[in-house]
Amino acid sequence: MATTESISPNYQIITNETGRVFRVGEEPRQVLGYSRGVVIMAAWFVMCLAGLLEYTWGTVSGSLQAAHHWSIGQTFWAFSFFVIFESFVQIGTGYLRNRGILDVRWATIIGGVICGIVGYGLLAESNSIWQAYLGYAVLGGIGSGMVYSSAINIVAKWYPEKKGWRTGFVNGGWAYGAVPFIIVIGGINGAAINMTPSQIKNYILVQGIIMTVGIAIAGWFLKDPPKNWWPKEIDPLNWQKHSTRDLLSNPPALRHYTLGQMWRTPQSKWIGIQYALFIGCSLFGVAYYYPFAQAMKLGSVASVAGFAGFALCDGGFRPFYGWLSEYIGRRRTMVYAYSGNVVFQLATYFAGAAHNAPLFVVFAIISGGLSGANFPMTAAMVSDYYGETNNAINYGSIYAFKALGGSFAGGVAALIMTGTLYGTAHFHWAFGFFFGAAIGALAALTVWFLCKPPTKEQMARAVELSAEKEAQNAKPAIA
């Protein structure tokens, strides 16, 4: 039974028949002092900068190897370790944010300092691979993960009624924000692998400063809405009649569910598994397309163009997937994109192996455009299924599966291609490309068959089980 309670002249608390709470009446300007669009632009900008650590690694790693005589296995394990730390920190960031211990503004600014001037500063000054692991993988991963968690989850909070393309827009900056830097790197002495030790050091220091300053300025404009906030122009009790296209194709969650309640539904596990699988497929391109092009001697122009185009389309197409999902739903959009990426990732390999530079560039760019669908669609799916209020920690727990996917794309793929976990060896590139395509296909099947929206019965059972667990934990210990 729906209820309405007037709390103040500015808003009402409305509870619908499924128990979902809506705080209705406040305009964004009353809360922020500016429009909610400013928050989205600030979130997009910090994503553009924090994503540099992930999307420029494939181009700077060659210079670091040459400068310090590190093996390719050592540098690609650095990428895997980065992804692991960047993934798991999001659970902690979401927890602190949900509890009101660390607000979104300071989480973003602190993260920018850690991944920028601190993490990249240490990487620039490193002489051993272990210093690089600490600077890039640990501190870089922690800082950029704090920024990512802060920026991506704020979209659904401010746009619960039309989150599709906006989530894709903000998320896309993580990838294509690196494009200018990739071009600059590739333009130094003709190719990144030719940068001298002093050049790579200075480049990393400058990039770290740019990240820190830019993230701090934009992060100041980030602020969460009040808990359960809902736009007053959409009737929360009759949203089907007066609704947005996004809500009609992707109905809102029955309630705002907690982390414990979410993880007591079967869908949550499969959403995490598909996330890891497709991240392994998509990040394979991030980690290996550039060195693969170098190994195939396709030339510096093709290497940079293919990888820069990959990153540009990876991010640039994410708003498109959000827009498309408003018509056909999140799951169908994900399956189409995943399947397409499987095809074009293999096509990229065959073009490169045939030493056909133009086709390599074309297929790499198409593959990039298809590989980015996972991130915004999974973020939107989690809030569609489990609500926006606890989305920071709910999606953070799903995002932690990126650690597994990053291991697939980095160290595990290197093992499959070289037969060694860490040393220098000859690369059998076909093994890696087919491995990436296979886990991408598994991700598509998982989404289609196992990631359907939770039913009312499943959610009721999850709430019941969570309450039972809480009651057991609350019982005093018997001496």
Disulfide bonds with the S-S distance in Angstrom:
none
